[in-house]
Amino acid sequence: MNTPDGASSRSPRDPVPELPRANVRTAVVHTGCSVVGLTVTVAIAVLFYAELVAAVELLQVHLLTSTALVFLFIWLWGGVWVVAEVLWAWRTEPPAGSR
């Protein structure tokens, strides 16, 4: 089969190559950290919802309360996710001087 543009010459019946274990492990770690971030965000939302609504209502007409809360929760989820990723990398990576 001629593939002048550099495309793969695999036929549709060839088996799909497997991903290396490191890629699968990395995907599982990223997914796990995102779930940790979402869980912490939901817990904070449930525990402090009344206080958060009262604080956001001080914005009055400048922003909608629900929109401000959604942005707050998305930023909180992202922040906790990043912290979880950094902590996971810090705990699993060997120290720089030990290589």
PyMOL commands that set and color helices and strands:
alter all, ss='L'
color gray80, all
select helices_A, chain A and resi 21-62+65-92+96-98
alter helices_A, ss='H'
color red, helices_A
deselect
rebuild
show_as cartoon
